[in-house]
């Protein structure tokens, strides 16, 4: 085999393969006939090709006369051992499918998968002047086509679309769609004529004469040959078909092109991993090294998987196929992401009809939660309904029972309040202060010192609370300077309060806020008063107007969110990081934008989450947000879906911002300008989308892991986990693939830091099995 | 003279000492005693002439409660100067200045902590004298002990000394910058003065 020659059929120079980020090798992509009718698809390293042969490759590449496989003539090039060692080749019959990576301005990447499911490394084809991405792809398609292959579009088990390469007489499964040729080959004479003409048109277009053009126009106009049009040079097609026709045909073809993008980077990465296992690989030490170093990193798959989920979804949602055959292979059922909001809050008239004669609610808890979740409540029934939502009243309680509850709660509140008031009246209990006895919390004290003396502690908290109460919702009349108005009419919000420079007035409602907060910190001693609490309390007092009701409802509200205020701030960090995971799953573009801006910490959402959008919505809209959150039982983190909804609503503007500072400013300025209903509607849709995407991500990630482990195994890498230890200490290797999939599944599902398990916290409906 | 024309200033101090009010008085010439408690952080910018040079000063207002300072890292990054504010009528807010200063130095970790430009503002001097808990003398003594930090007594409400204090901190920050040519970046990276101001946004 020292000096063998092969007949070169096609050639493309300036095709690169990449070892890692910085090493690219130039080479030639070609197809040659190795022996009689045995074609090989190959990339050869340029520096191993002689100058003489290089000229032949170039000549074949630039030749307008394409060599037909059947013909005897042709160009012959050297194909020796040295070249084989420095090539990446596969028999054409071994090629199962292909796709392209996302094209850049200069390159188009082609990824080929072999029948044994391995991938060839990505070939980066340098574009020629004025060459379109599609031209590169169609060239590849035509190579296959000429060598007797059919190209089908199909879906692989991870959901990506792949172009399958099959023999012309090969049986294919029903889920595939033939492209690049007529959908239903006709065996008529015309069909045969066209089949023959196709070769002429494709291969000898440069020689079309005026007379030939007429024939060509006729042929190209026929529906069966439409798929051919995009394969031909534009200048040629334009000369024989009207612009409109060309456009229509090419548009159809462009749609197909979209699928190719799905292969994108995901395949590139696979290709690099699998590179070592390709046929005729030779001694590429780089590859071996690379392969050994590659360990499973979930992170490297996530973004690409999510992109492909997003893409599939968009395609199905926005390009619903009317072709039945298409629907068959697109057998992904798209769930309904629409929200169910009614836009009509429940009125008092409606609410009273929910009660029977005994004053018991006639609907079940689930029904009522669902109604409130979808509609919200009018302000005047909140003082009743919120007590159910906040676990004060059992949903099946009678009126009598509720009266009893109210009374007990009133007494407990009064007693609590009495206690701290008494302590304050008695004054400091230990007048001599010993610095050395300070509690350990004081070690890092900033402005919040934990006074060991209870009198001082209450005084300190009261002081802080008063400071904040004086600046809480002062534009709302019940908290404003002049008003003691306790009517439950929707108050008017004063504009331009900033111009008011009078002394901050104190009123009875501010006093209620203060007393409730002091009592709360007396009950919840550990956390003390934390800024933001007064913000949460103000709307609740606005609803109940009664001290004890407000206190207990606030206490229940805080049960859900008190960790937001914890000294270590762990819960806030937890929520921000869950929010990031959620943004990534629901809007990868937004995620990448924040990544680019270096603000994946999402601190601009801190206020949203700390006080549950209190500052972001108008006083009454905020109540709607809260009751919606309380009513649902889907997620303990429903606020995060609302947060993503707001971000998505403002996506276009956010994309225009180029720094964290600008983003923070923009988001701070959204305060009170956010429309509540569209956001709650979007949050519901996003929740539904989350459930769908979560399942997709889980399935695809596990698939990736299975593929990864299979390849490792083929490559002789033994996963420790593949060993089952028997009772007698012997180790036994399980090689069958069902064990591998079980293992892969376990590894993903039991890894607490896997995104799958992080995201699972976001829904009570997701069961990890 | 250095080409830097954006200064980032951080205002720190206990909750309720008047950080937001000082910032708004300086930038918007407005006062309201009804600014909500700051949650998270916000900032305002103002263009000012300092010694014949036009600069933009970006003033960061943060939450005053200590437990929220763990967020500081994101906001303090790239700070050129820091204003420590206390309420002259509240002893505790003065006593915690040490903590605020130390915490800032830890989180912002400037290259030259010993010469980093601070300024101290004793705010709310408009209230009646009988309420006052910290004398000017005591405050100045503290400032001196911390390396001669400039001290101003201010009233955000009456716009007393606000302009002067900001002018001073801007000047000190610019001087500091002239002394120490690079603050955040290795010198080899940032040759173009125009780029330097974007350092906080750099995403490389």
Interface residues (C-beta under 8 A of the other chain):
Chain A: X445 X446 X447 X448 X449 X464 X467 X468 X470 X471 X472 X474 X475 X497 X498 X499 X500 X501 X503 X504 X530 X531 X532 X534 X535 X565 X566 X567 X568 X569 X596 X597 X598 X599 X601 X603 X604 X606 X607 X610 X611 X615 X658 X659 X660 X661 X664 X665 X668
Chain B: X14 X15 X16 X30 X31 X32 X33 X34 X35 X36 X37 X39 X40 X41 X42 X43 X58 X63 X64 X65 X66 X67 X68 X69 X70 X71 X74 X75 X92 X93 X96 X99 X100 X103 X157 X198 X200 X201 X202 X203
